[in-house]
């Protein structure tokens, strides 16, 4: 089964989704939310595509490779935005995003 073959990637996707959701929520609590707008937007984009790819892999979708390519691009963009901010939640998110982007590129 595809989900067993990709167990490590599924966990990486799940972790990235959770980390992006945490960053999204924490950014909304920051004093200057306007400054965090792009980070918040990309956190949502990244969490959504990671969750979708996780589901696609689990159901053995024929589009996994294409979705993984898109997921890698979104994760990379989110990681680059998050690393611009000094907040711990942004730095943790950047690391999770870069790890996920690399894992996605490996199956794309």
Buried (B, 14 or more C-beta within 10 A) or exposed (E): EEEEEBEEBBEBBBBBBBBBBBBBEBBEEBEEEEEBEBBBBBBBBBBBBBBBBBEBBBEEBEEBEEBBEBBBBBBBBBBBBBBEBEBEBBBBBBBBBBBBBEBBBEBB
